[in-house]
Amino acid sequence: MARGNVSGSNLPRETSMPAWLFLAPAIGLLCVFTIGPALFSLYLSFHDFRPFSFDLVRVGIDQYVELFESDDYRASLVATMKFAGMVVPLSVLGSLWIAVLLDQAPFFRAGFRSIFLLPVGISPAMAAMLWIFLFNPTAGFFNYLLSLAGIHGPAWLTDPVWAPVAVSLTTVWKEIGFNIIFLMAALAQVPVELQEAAWMDGANALRRFWHITLPSIAPALFFITIVTVIHAFESFGQIHILTRGGPAGSTNVLVYQLFRDGFENSRLGLAAAEAVILFLIIGGITLTQFLLVHISGSSKKGDAT
């Protein structure tokens, strides 16, 4: 008996209508709270808008030119790159190391999973308030530990060299729990048969990890790297509480510069232009990561054939 060709276009209209009804609220919220504001920010970036005078003057790309010629904006871009350069490797590699250790110790897995998830549920502002006490130069926990070794601790939050380090540590502590849980789930899916076969063939633990475990969890590593990069470029709360962009602009990242221009200097059009540039930077980094993974995967397939 020949099978009938059933496609979406041949279905009765009454059957397809409820799907649109279920999707409509989500699509509506997406348009109102995501797509709409994004398009309005793009429109606003070509206008000089002062919130108290309500004057909307079209200026074209003048605000983008102003940003690229601004020493302060270039300094904030450098500060952001340094900040992300500390946060992303520490968070990704640290979470991988901890996840692998916990994967080898099932007895401690459940308890430590809950411990590492606790910081994820804390707001960045509350987490920063906790770390203010830890970074206190006279009574803080870190300087106390250093004093036990005879080392004079730094002024963590007021030294331009150490302030980015302090903010980065706070951010890693806040975000690493999500990465650990995600990688633990990925490690649980690694085929045990492959590990046992490699062990019987004489492969040591390092070779098994490099040739079996790491390729198996590569998609999870790629995902948490993208998420960590995005979170690093969007960090604001902990910086606002700990350093307010200082000292000497060492933690004045792009989002904090946007906040200053939009809310302290009342230049919403300029802040919108900064938001567009930030979106393009994050999108460019994400696209580059996708391309690198795709090229790497294609080369491995070519070598295998």
C-alpha positions as CSV (number, residue, x, y, z in Angstrom):
1,M,0.0,0.0,0.0
2,A,1.4,3.4,-1.0
3,R,1.9,5.7,1.9
4,G,0.1,9.0,1.7
5,N,2.3,12.1,1.5
6,V,1.5,14.1,4.7
7,S,3.0,17.5,5.0
8,G,2.3,20.6,7.0
9,S,0.7,22.3,4.0
10,N,-1.9,19.5,3.7
11,L,-2.9,19.6,7.3
12,P,-6.3,21.1,8.1
13,R,-6.1,24.7,9.1
14,E,-7.9,23.9,12.4
15,T,-4.9,21.6,13.3
16,S,-2.3,24.2,12.8
17,M,-4.0,27.2,14.4
18,P,-3.4,26.1,18.1
19,A,0.4,26.1,17.5
20,W,0.3,29.8,16.6
21,L,-1.9,30.5,19.5
22,F,0.7,28.9,21.9
23,L,3.6,30.7,20.2
24,A,2.0,34.1,20.1
25,P,2.6,35.1,23.7
26,A,6.3,34.1,23.6
27,I,6.7,35.9,20.2
28,G,4.9,38.9,21.6
29,L,7.2,39.1,24.7
30,L,10.3,38.6,22.5
31,C,9.3,41.5,20.3
32,V,8.4,43.8,23.2
33,F,11.4,43.1,25.4
34,T,14.2,42.1,23.0
35,I,13.7,42.9,19.4
36,G,11.8,46.2,19.9
37,P,14.4,47.7,22.3
38,A,17.3,46.5,20.1
39,L,15.8,48.2,17.0
40,F,15.1,51.3,19.0
41,S,18.7,51.4,20.3
42,L,19.9,51.2,16.8
43,Y,17.6,54.0,15.7
44,L,18.6,56.1,18.8
45,S,22.3,55.6,18.1
46,F,22.0,57.9,15.0
47,H,20.3,60.7,17.1
48,D,21.4,63.0,19.8
49,F,18.8,62.6,22.5
50,R,18.7,64.4,25.9
51,P,16.1,62.9,28.2
52,F,15.2,66.1,30.0
53,S,14.9,68.3,27.0
54,F,13.2,65.6,24.8
55,D,15.1,66.9,21.8
56,L,15.8,64.3,19.2
57,V,18.3,65.5,16.7
58,R,19.5,63.3,13.8
59,V,23.3,63.2,13.8
60,G,24.0,60.3,11.5
61,I,27.3,58.4,12.4
62,D,28.7,61.3,14.3
63,Q,28.4,59.5,17.7
64,Y,30.2,56.4,16.3
65,V,33.0,58.7,15.1
66,E,33.1,60.4,18.5
67,L,33.5,57.0,20.2
68,F,36.3,55.8,18.0
69,E,38.1,59.1,18.5
70,S,37.6,59.1,22.3
71,D,40.6,58.1,24.4
72,D,38.2,57.2,27.3
73,Y,36.3,54.8,25.1
74,R,39.4,53.1,23.7
75,A,40.7,52.8,27.3
76,S,37.4,51.1,28.3
77,L,37.7,48.7,25.3
78,V,41.3,47.8,26.5
79,A,40.0,47.3,30.1
80,T,37.2,45.1,28.8
81,M,39.6,42.9,26.9
82,K,42.0,42.6,29.9
83,F,39.0,41.7,32.1
84,A,37.7,39.1,29.7
85,G,41.2,37.8,29.2
86,M,41.3,36.9,33.0
87,V,37.7,35.8,33.5
88,V,37.3,33.5,30.5
89,P,40.4,31.2,31.0
90,L,40.0,31.1,34.7
91,S,36.3,30.2,34.6
92,V,36.5,27.7,31.7
93,L,39.7,25.9,32.7
94,G,38.9,26.1,36.4
95,S,35.5,24.6,35.9
96,L,36.9,21.9,33.7
97,W,39.5,20.9,36.3
98,I,36.9,20.9,39.1
99,A,34.4,19.0,37.1
100,V,36.9,16.3,36.2
101,L,37.9,15.9,39.9
102,L,34.3,15.6,41.0
103,D,33.6,13.1,38.2
104,Q,36.3,10.9,39.7
105,A,34.7,11.2,43.2
106,P,31.0,10.2,43.0
107,F,30.6,10.2,46.8
108,F,31.3,14.0,46.9
109,R,29.5,14.9,43.7
110,A,26.0,15.7,45.0
111,G,27.2,17.8,47.9
112,F,29.7,19.9,45.9
113,R,27.2,20.3,43.1
114,S,24.9,22.2,45.5
115,I,27.8,24.2,47.0
116,F,29.0,25.4,43.6
117,L,25.5,26.3,42.5
118,L,24.9,28.6,45.5
119,P,26.9,31.6,44.1
120,V,24.9,31.3,40.8
121,G,21.7,32.2,42.6
122,I,23.2,35.3,44.2
123,S,22.8,38.6,42.5
124,P,26.1,40.3,41.3
125,A,25.5,43.2,43.7
126,M,25.1,40.9,46.7
127,A,28.1,38.8,45.7
128,A,30.2,42.0,45.4
129,M,29.1,43.1,48.9
130,L,30.5,39.8,50.3
131,W,33.8,40.2,48.5
132,I,34.3,43.8,49.7
133,F,34.9,42.3,53.2
134,L,37.3,39.7,51.8
135,F,39.3,42.3,49.9
136,N,39.5,44.8,52.9
137,P,43.2,45.8,53.0
138,T,43.3,45.8,56.9
139,A,40.8,43.2,58.0
140,G,40.2,41.2,54.9
141,F,40.6,37.4,54.7
142,F,43.0,37.5,51.7
143,N,45.4,39.9,53.3
144,Y,45.2,37.9,56.5
145,L,46.3,34.8,54.7
146,L,49.2,36.7,53.0
147,S,50.3,38.1,56.4
148,L,50.6,34.6,57.7
149,A,53.3,34.1,55.1
150,G,54.9,37.4,55.9
151,I,53.6,39.1,52.8
152,H,52.1,42.6,52.9
153,G,48.8,42.4,51.1
154,P,47.9,44.9,48.4
155,A,45.0,47.4,48.4
156,W,42.9,45.2,46.2
157,L,40.2,47.7,45.3
158,T,42.2,50.9,45.1
159,D,45.3,49.8,43.3
160,P,45.0,50.0,39.5
161,V,47.0,46.8,39.1
162,W,45.1,44.7,41.6
163,A,41.5,46.1,41.1
164,P,41.0,44.2,37.8
165,V,42.3,41.0,39.4
166,A,39.8,41.5,42.4
167,V,36.9,42.1,40.1
168,S,37.8,39.1,37.9
169,L,38.0,36.8,40.9
170,T,34.6,37.9,42.0
171,T,33.2,37.3,38.6
172,V,34.7,33.9,38.3
173,W,33.4,32.9,41.7
174,K,29.9,34.0,40.7
175,E,29.9,32.3,37.3
176,I,32.0,29.1,37.6
177,G,29.2,27.1,39.3
178,F,27.1,27.0,36.1
179,N,30.1,25.9,34.1
180,I,30.9,23.1,36.5
181,I,27.4,21.7,36.5
182,F,27.2,21.8,32.7
183,L,30.6,20.0,32.3
184,M,29.7,17.4,34.9
185,A,26.6,16.6,32.9
186,A,28.7,16.3,29.8
187,L,31.3,14.1,31.5
188,A,28.5,11.7,32.6
189,Q,27.8,11.1,28.9
190,V,31.3,10.0,28.0
191,P,31.1,6.3,26.9
192,V,32.6,4.1,29.6
193,E,33.3,1.4,27.0
194,L,35.8,3.7,25.2
195,Q,37.6,4.5,28.5
196,E,37.9,0.8,29.4
197,A,39.1,-0.1,25.9
198,A,41.8,2.6,26.0
199,W,42.8,1.5,29.5
200,M,43.2,-2.1,28.3
201,D,45.3,-0.9,25.4
202,G,47.7,0.7,27.9
203,A,46.7,4.4,27.6
204,N,47.4,6.3,30.8
205,A,44.9,8.8,32.4
206,L,46.3,11.8,30.5
207,R,46.0,10.1,27.1
208,R,42.5,8.9,27.8
209,F,41.5,12.4,28.8
210,W,43.1,14.0,25.8
211,H,41.9,11.5,23.2
212,I,38.5,10.4,24.6
213,T,37.1,12.7,27.3
214,L,38.1,16.1,25.8
215,P,36.7,15.4,22.3
216,S,33.5,14.0,23.9
217,I,32.8,17.1,25.9
218,A,34.0,19.6,23.2
219,P,30.5,20.8,22.4
220,A,29.9,21.6,26.1
221,L,33.2,23.4,26.4
222,F,32.4,25.4,23.3
223,F,29.0,26.4,24.8
224,I,30.3,27.5,28.2
225,T,33.1,29.4,26.6
226,I,30.6,31.4,24.5
227,V,28.4,32.0,27.6
228,T,31.4,33.0,29.7
229,V,32.6,35.5,27.1
230,I,29.2,37.1,26.9
231,H,28.9,37.3,30.6
232,A,32.4,38.9,30.8
233,F,31.5,41.6,28.3
234,E,28.2,42.2,30.0
235,S,29.6,42.5,33.6
236,F,28.3,45.5,35.5
237,G,26.9,44.9,39.0
238,Q,30.1,43.7,40.7
239,I,32.1,46.4,39.1
240,H,29.6,49.1,40.1
241,I,29.7,47.9,43.8
242,L,33.4,47.1,44.1
243,T,35.3,49.8,42.1
244,R,32.8,52.0,40.2
245,G,35.0,51.8,37.2
246,G,38.2,52.8,39.0
247,P,40.8,53.2,40.1
248,A,42.2,55.3,37.2
249,G,39.7,53.6,34.9
250,S,41.3,50.2,35.3
251,T,37.9,48.5,35.6
252,N,35.9,50.9,33.5
253,V,34.7,48.3,31.0
254,L,32.4,49.0,28.0
255,V,29.2,48.4,29.9
256,Y,30.2,50.7,32.7
257,Q,31.3,53.4,30.2
258,L,27.8,52.9,28.6
259,F,26.2,53.4,32.0
260,R,28.2,56.6,32.6
261,D,27.4,58.1,29.3
262,G,23.7,57.2,29.4
263,F,22.7,57.8,33.0
264,E,25.4,60.1,34.5
265,N,26.1,62.3,31.4
266,S,22.5,61.9,30.1
267,R,23.7,61.1,26.5
268,L,21.3,58.3,25.6
269,G,22.1,58.5,21.9
270,L,25.8,58.0,22.6
271,A,25.0,55.2,25.0
272,A,22.9,53.5,22.3
273,A,25.8,53.7,19.9
274,E,28.0,52.0,22.5
275,A,25.4,49.3,23.0
276,V,25.4,48.6,19.2
277,I,29.2,48.4,19.1
278,L,29.2,46.0,22.1
279,F,26.6,43.8,20.4
280,L,28.8,43.7,17.3
281,I,31.9,42.8,19.3
282,I,30.1,40.0,21.2
283,G,28.6,38.7,17.9
284,G,31.9,38.9,16.1
285,I,33.7,36.9,18.9
286,T,30.9,34.3,18.9
287,L,30.9,34.0,15.1
288,T,34.7,33.6,15.2
289,Q,34.5,30.8,17.7
290,F,31.8,29.0,15.6
291,L,34.0,29.3,12.5
292,L,37.1,28.0,14.4
293,V,35.2,25.0,15.7
294,H,33.7,24.3,12.3
295,I,37.2,24.5,10.6
296,S,38.7,22.3,13.3
297,G,35.9,19.7,12.9
298,S,36.2,19.8,9.1
299,S,40.0,19.2,9.3
300,K,39.6,16.3,11.7
301,K,37.1,14.7,9.4
302,G,39.5,15.2,6.5
303,D,42.3,13.6,8.4
304,A,40.1,10.6,9.3
305,T,39.2,10.0,5.7
